[in-house]
Amino acid sequence: MTDMLQADIKPGRLSDAEIEINFSDMHPPLRRPEALVEADRCYFCFDAPCTTACPTGIDIPGFIQKIRSNNLKGSAYTILSENIMGGMCSRVCPTEVLCEEVCVRNTLEDKPVRIGLLQRYATQATVEDNQQLFQRQQESGKSVAVVGGGPASLSCAHRLASLGHRVTVLDAADKLGGLNEYGIAAYKATQGFAQREVNYILGIGGIDVRNGVALGTNFSLTEVREEYDAVFLGFGLGGVNELGLENDQAEGIVDAVEYISQLRQASHKSTLPVGRKVLVIGGGMTAIDVAVQSKRLGAEQVIIAYRRGQQQMGASEHEQDFAQTSGVSIRYWLAPSRVLLNEGRVSGVCFDYTRLDDNGKLERSGDSCELEADIVFKAIGQKVLWGALGDSAEVLETKAGRIEVDEHRKTSLADVWAGGDCIFGGEDLTVSAVQDGKLAAMNMDRFLRQRNGSGE
Amino acid sequence: MADLTSEFLGIKSPNPFWLASAPPTDKAYNVNRAFEAGWGGAVWKTLGEDPPVVNVNGPRYAVSYGNDRRVIGFNNIELITDRPLSVNLEEMRQIKRDWPDRALVASVMLPMEEAVWARLVPMIEDTGVDAFELNFGCPHGMSERGMGAAVGQVPEYIQMAAEWCKKYASIPVIVKLTPNVTSILPPARAAKAAGADGVSLINTINSIMRVDYDTLSMYPSTDGMGSHGGYCGPGAKPIALHMIAEIARTADTADIPISGIGGITDWRDAVDHLALGAQNVQVCTAAMVYGFKIIDDLTDGLSNFLDEKGMTRVSDLVGKAVPSVTDWQYLNLNYIEKASIDQDLCISCGRCHVVCEDVSHQAITHTVNGKRHFEVIDEECVGCNLCVSICPVDACITMKQLSSGTDPRTGQAIVSEKADWTTHPNNPMRVR
């Protein structure tokens, strides 16, 4: 690479006005006439496939019928009683591979009912205006610690609180919401929606929040188990996978999750430095989000390099299309082999071409190429930070680097449940995390009440 | 191309679509626009005795909605014309002069005093109109004053007034019937007995549309109070069709020429009216909802339909379905149909299953071999047509006749001989 560019990273590539447009709502909300027409497209299926496909099992035809009849309060209740983050899920769920994929409308017209947008319409007023639809049951006298402040934890906390238990949420971050607040692409959750939803959830009462306290630093699992009647672990994935290459810590190689978090928290996005040539390594939603957002901040060339093919990519086809139509190039079948440096700083990455061998195993073909970059984003997955669990890490059963849980999201410890990204089998979706928290809370409730009965 | 020209009671019009006596025919301005758009005729907004009535200054109309605010029912409390008689007559005279090929009919509603008819009928006929239509149907407002439906609900009054009109008119007289009766036959017979040339039906049906959900008072209201109105539109069509068919299939009324009114929105609705015995049709609500332009589909659609059926004129269609209307007791109880689901068209919404399961005969599966699958269980299916009716996909579920073998539901042999209730063993009144 003889004509190597100098690293070209700077803020303000676009005007504030351009940035505002680029980071406005990805799918603007439906207006009432649109919602009524769309709602009318729902066939009110028996044993609806969309409901089966929803990880939280929302009665989708039911809430849509209530939109039709202008019973928006009832519609919101139908949604939120199964999924307290129905507002955020309506914005971030990959509906094209969940409810909308199985909509029977696809059979004859390839155009599903736009369930996500209808769900957003139905929940909008309730969450935005903080109309509390749920009341707490009588105080049980039991207390639960919820570790982490993301979707699994908040879902668990809300359900426990509604069942009458006292909940304390212990979160390392300054704001609750987890990836809803720090991780989701900005154009999917505009106008501070994540915090409004957090406020709605806390509005039920009975939930104490302690921010800025991290497991392993400020408290241990052993301590919370002693102090509370039960514990829910929803701390997500604190660690980032490394490229595993020489010089993979060089300047200009950046953790995508961290960058997205800064972007979400920035009050003026035009102040964020962005490269002219951006290279993203990975194939999941984080890769898509950092790539598209870089493009929308004004990067000239954004390439996602993924070591397998289009079919294997974690990001759905819809998301890949979205990235490509946003001006991102996706290069498949490229595995990083070497970090290219210029005066100690990253200037590009050398990739080996890959393919599947006869057994379907990934192999390197022997050919290689170099891609230039001012900045390289690592988006190749995250991992549980086991260190935070201290001694407890040894007693918690794990699988493939995640916490193992049963169908009730109960861990191997009698008084500890877990959910969200930190458990084995997690689907890396907000909606699945919400379901984890809900299932755990219902099982914890049984556990807590049994303890009552036994006189403990 | 089929010939759409129509002749009703000798009155010619370029097509069988007349605008019914109603707001669309209130004055020359509207009727001119209608004729420019292509309507075959118009029955002028009902004339009355001077001084003219006054209308409320609040809402006159309200509707019930279907999908996407499509109007399926319409209701009004407007009275007859609220303009002086002389103004109407002058405009009618001019319209007939300007549009000699169109039918123009004078709708009238007069008090039950012969002298009034004697005075006004010749005056109205003098405008050159083609016929009279006697409004014995308006169910609101005017009926409180002893006119409209108040006359139409008493056959003797119908006969009396129609005779007066016949006596003083030299042009055809049509009696417009109210559906707010238990049987349409006595009013139709009264019209015939009076020597009326034909009947038109139906006028509107007594109705209240809904309540206001904020005030919990009747909607629409005039200063907080409401009064029942006349219901019409697509939702009223089946009631009209029944009444038309009753007149058309009853021996002593079958020869009365009928002008069909009620819920005609597109050409298929007109086919219903014509095939069940109407010789021409009148339209109001569709124009109220969509404007006069809908005449394009009405004429064009009817013409294409006649071509498709190999019919050359509208009269070929008139009454075609009448012989198929009978009393329940004559329906063939040996005839057996079963629903059948076309699996290539089925979108697996499951609506057929759930309605059959919940309210009908538990005759449609939801799971077969562990998979979501909907098919008819012939052993349970009574052929009720509910699944066919509610399936969102056209032609996905159809009824198929079983003509041989045994009915899997009853285990009884299927026979080709007809047998109806009149001879059924369960009928204590059966013909032995």
Chai-1 contact restraints between the chains, C-beta under 6 A:
chainA,res_idxA,chainB,res_idxB,connection_type,confidence,min_distance_angstrom,max_distance_angstrom,comment,restraint_id
A,V37,B,D68,contact,1.0,0.0,6.0,A-B,restraint_1
A,D40,B,N67,contact,1.0,0.0,6.0,A-B,restraint_2
A,D40,B,D68,contact,1.0,0.0,6.0,A-B,restraint_3
A,Y43,B,C349,contact,1.0,0.0,6.0,A-B,restraint_4
A,Y43,B,P392,contact,1.0,0.0,6.0,A-B,restraint_5
A,C45,B,C349,contact,1.0,0.0,6.0,A-B,restraint_6
A,C45,B,G350,contact,1.0,0.0,6.0,A-B,restraint_7
A,F46,B,G350,contact,1.0,0.0,6.0,A-B,restraint_8
A,F46,B,H353,contact,1.0,0.0,6.0,A-B,restraint_9
A,F46,B,V354,contact,1.0,0.0,6.0,A-B,restraint_10
A,D47,B,G350,contact,1.0,0.0,6.0,A-B,restraint_11
A,V104,B,I347,contact,1.0,0.0,6.0,A-B,restraint_12
A,V104,B,S348,contact,1.0,0.0,6.0,A-B,restraint_13
A,V104,B,C349,contact,1.0,0.0,6.0,A-B,restraint_14
A,T107,B,I347,contact,1.0,0.0,6.0,A-B,restraint_15
A,L108,B,I347,contact,1.0,0.0,6.0,A-B,restraint_16
